[in-house]
């Protein structure tokens, strides 16, 4: 079996395994994509990038169902680990199905040395799903809910400091510290209350809700207006199949997501991480 870096000349072999958006990332040079060939047939791919904190983020991983007992996935991850040995990367992180969703994948991730963070539940779904909620029908207030891009740097820093006790609350290993999508991120600042939803654009061109904060005596409807404004803005700038990731850092976050989107449980995922100083020779 051949494991190699997919480039512009070999990408056509993997068209059936990679979505168009991931193929475009190969063309842009923004990520590294590993491919597995068996008897000239494309059987697996793994796409990753290094973030600004020297962490390796696996943004896409897929093995043809006919070859999932042939160690294809493990060979791809072994190549990834060896590429990273001299890179200075600290750990590898990815988002994958939990035990309940895909027991086979969960077992594979653990065998590959990854540990699931069950306290970090993740909901991962297309923009169209997040827009399709009966709760997301509150009247817009464009005079109050505004995009973050309308603030000056000083005004933005003051707002984020007040809500998150830091002017740079986005750092989480998956997006750059200042990589807010300022046309999608929204805020309000009225007498006695303020709030903000921060959305980041990841290297794989998906979006992530980075932080959400409110302070003061804002009515409950303001929460829905804030979320809805961000989704509507995203829908005008991105395609409806753009993936949006929401991490639940607290149980109350999870309850809020499940209340606004009762069907979100089918998208539940977990973050998996692996320290890179662990030996890889025992993975076979």
C-alpha positions in Angstrom: 0.0 0.0 0.0 1.3 3.4 -0.9 0.9 6.4 1.4 1.9 9.8 0.0 1.2 13.5 -0.1 -1.6 14.3 -2.5 -0.7 17.1 -4.9 -2.3 18.8 -7.9 -1.3 16.0 -10.2 -2.6 13.2 -8.0 -5.7 14.8 -6.6 -7.9 13.5 -9.4 -7.4 10.0 -8.1 -9.1 10.9 -4.9 -12.2 12.8 -6.2 -14.5 10.1 -4.9 -13.1 10.3 -1.4 -12.7 14.1 -0.9 -15.5 16.7 -1.1 -15.0 19.5 -3.5 -14.2 22.0 -0.7 -11.4 19.7 0.5 -10.0 19.4 -3.0 -9.9 23.2 -3.3 -7.8 23.3 -0.1 -5.2 21.1 -1.9 -5.2 23.5 -4.8 -4.7 26.5 -2.4 -1.9 24.8 -0.5 -3.5 25.6 2.9 -3.4 22.0 4.1 -1.4 18.8 3.8 -3.4 15.9 2.4 -2.2 12.3 2.7 -3.6 9.6 0.5 -3.6 5.8 0.5 -3.5 3.8 -2.7 -4.0 0.0 -3.0 -3.5 -1.5 -6.4 -3.9 1.9 -8.0 -7.3 2.4 -6.2 -7.8 5.4 -3.8 -8.8 3.9 -0.4 -8.2 6.6 2.2 -7.3 10.2 2.8 -6.3 12.3 5.8 -6.1 16.1 5.6 -4.4 18.3 8.3 -2.9 21.7 9.0 -0.6 23.2 11.7 -2.2 26.0 13.6 -0.3 29.0 15.0 0.3 27.2 18.3 2.1 24.4 16.5 -0.8 21.9 17.0 -1.7 19.6 14.2 -5.4 19.7 13.4 -6.9 16.8 11.4 -9.7 18.4 9.5 -10.8 15.5 7.3 -10.3 11.7 7.6 -12.0 9.0 5.5 -11.3 5.4 4.6 -13.3 3.5 1.9 -15.7 1.1 3.7 -14.2 -1.9 1.8 -10.8 -1.3 3.4 -11.6 -0.4 7.0 -10.2 -3.6 8.3 -6.9 -3.4 6.3 -5.1 -0.9 8.6 -5.5 1.9 6.1 -6.5 4.4 8.7 -3.6 3.4 11.0 -1.1 3.7 8.2 -2.3 7.2 7.4 -2.0 8.3 11.0 1.4 6.7 11.3 2.6 8.8 8.4 1.1 11.9 10.0 2.9 11.3 13.3 6.2 10.7 11.5 5.8 13.9 9.5 5.2 15.8 12.7 8.1 14.3 14.7 10.5 17.1 13.6 7.9 19.8 13.2 7.7 21.1 16.8 4.0 20.2 17.0 2.8 19.5 20.5 -0.3 17.4 19.9 -2.8 16.3 17.3 -6.5 17.1 17.6 -9.5 16.2 15.6 -13.3 16.0 15.9 -14.9 12.6 15.4 -17.9 10.6 16.3 -18.4 9.5 19.9 -19.0 6.0 21.1 -22.7 6.2 20.7 -22.6 7.5 17.1 -19.9 5.4 15.6 -18.4 2.8 18.0 -16.0 1.5 15.3 -14.4 4.9 14.7 -14.3 5.6 18.4 -12.4 2.3 19.0 -10.0 3.2 16.1 -9.2 6.7 17.6 -8.4 5.2 20.9 -6.2 2.5 19.3 -4.4 5.3 17.5 -3.5 6.8 20.8 -6.2 9.5 20.9 -8.1 10.3 24.1 -11.7 11.6 23.8 -12.6 14.6 25.9 -16.1 13.7 26.9 -16.5 17.0 28.8 -16.1 18.8 25.5 -19.2 17.9 23.6 -19.2 19.2 20.0 -22.1 19.8 17.7 -21.1 19.8 14.0 -23.7 20.5 11.3 -24.3 22.4 8.1 -25.4 26.0 8.2 -28.8 25.0 6.8 -29.4 22.9 9.9 -28.7 25.7 12.3 -31.0 28.0 10.4 -33.8 25.5 10.4 -35.1 26.1 13.9 -38.6 27.3 15.0 -36.8 29.4 17.6 -34.9 31.4 15.0 -37.9 33.4 13.9 -37.6 36.4 16.3 -38.0 39.9 14.7 -34.6 41.3 13.7 -33.4 44.5 15.3 -30.8 45.8 12.9 -30.5 49.0 14.8 -29.3 47.1 17.9 -27.7 43.8 16.7 -24.7 44.8 14.6 -21.7 43.0 13.0 -18.4 43.2 14.9 -16.7 44.8 11.8 -18.5 48.1 12.7 -16.4 48.5 15.8 -13.0 50.0 15.9 -10.2 47.9 17.4 -10.3 49.8 20.6 -14.1 49.6 20.9 -13.9 45.8 20.1 -11.2 45.3 22.8 -13.3 47.2 25.3 -16.4 45.1 24.6 -14.6 41.7 24.7 -12.8 42.7 27.9 -16.1 43.5 29.5 -17.7 40.3 28.4 -14.9 37.8 28.5 -12.3 39.4 30.8 -9.9 39.4 27.9 -9.7 41.3 24.5 -8.7 38.1 22.8 -10.9 35.2 23.9 -10.8 33.1 20.7 -7.7 31.0 21.4 -8.7 27.4 21.4 -6.3 25.6 19.1 -8.5 25.4 16.0 -8.5 29.0 14.8 -6.1 31.9 15.0 -6.3 34.1 18.0 -7.6 37.0 16.0 -9.4 35.0 13.3 -12.9 36.4 14.0 -15.2 36.4 11.0 -16.2 40.0 11.8 -19.0 40.1 9.3 -20.7 37.1 11.0 -19.8 37.8 14.6 -22.4 40.1 16.2 -22.8 42.3 19.2 -25.2 44.6 21.0 -24.6 47.3 23.5 -27.6 49.0 25.0 -28.1 50.7 28.3 -27.7 48.3 31.1 -26.8 45.3 28.9 -24.4 44.1 26.2 -23.6 40.8 24.5 -21.5 39.3 21.7 -21.3 36.0 19.7 -17.9 35.4 18.2 -17.5 33.2 15.1 -14.2 32.1 13.7 -13.3 30.9 10.2 -11.2 27.7 10.4 -8.4 26.8 8.0 -10.7 24.1 6.5 -13.2 26.9 5.6 -15.8 25.7 8.2 -17.0 28.1 10.9 -16.8 27.8 14.7 -18.8 29.6 17.4 -15.9 30.6 19.6 -17.5 32.4 22.4 -20.9 33.7 23.4 -21.4 36.2 26.2 -24.1 38.5 27.7 -24.0 40.8 30.6 -26.6 42.9 32.3 -30.4 42.8 32.2 -31.0 42.0 28.5 -34.4 40.3 27.7 -34.3 36.6 26.7 -35.3 37.5 23.2 -32.0 39.3 22.8 -30.2 36.0 23.0 -32.2 34.6 20.1 -31.7 37.9 18.1 -28.0 37.7 18.6 -27.7 34.0 17.4 -30.1 34.6 14.6 -28.3 37.6 13.3 -25.0 35.7 13.2 -26.7 32.8 11.3 -28.4 35.1 8.8 -25.1 36.9 8.2 -23.3 33.6 7.6 -26.0 32.6 5.2 -25.4 35.7 3.1 -21.7 35.1 2.9 -21.3 31.3 2.9 -23.1 28.4 1.2 -25.8 26.6 3.1 -23.7 23.4 3.4 -20.9 25.2 5.2 -20.2 23.4 8.4 -20.6 25.2 11.7 -19.0 23.8 14.8 -20.3 24.6 18.4 -18.4 23.3 21.4 -20.2 22.9 24.7 -17.9 23.8 27.5 -20.6 23.6 30.1 -23.7 21.5 30.6 -25.8 24.6 30.3 -24.4 25.2 26.8 -25.4 21.7 25.8 -28.9 22.2 27.2 -29.3 25.5 25.3 -28.3 23.9 22.0 -30.7 21.0 22.5 -33.5 23.4 23.4 -32.9 25.6 20.3 -32.2 22.6 18.0 -34.0 19.5 19.3 -32.5 17.3 16.5 -28.9 18.4 17.3 -28.2 15.2 19.2 -27.6 13.4 15.9 -24.7 15.7 15.2 -23.0 15.2 18.6 -19.3 14.7 18.3 -16.2 14.7 20.6 -12.8 16.3 20.3 -9.9 13.7 20.4 -6.4 14.7 21.2 -3.0 12.8 21.1 0.2 14.0 22.7 3.0 13.7 20.1 5.7 12.6 22.5 3.9 9.2 22.8 5.5 6.3 20.9 3.9 5.3 17.6 5.6 2.0 17.0 3.0 0.0 19.0 0.0 1.2 16.9 -0.1 -1.8 14.6 
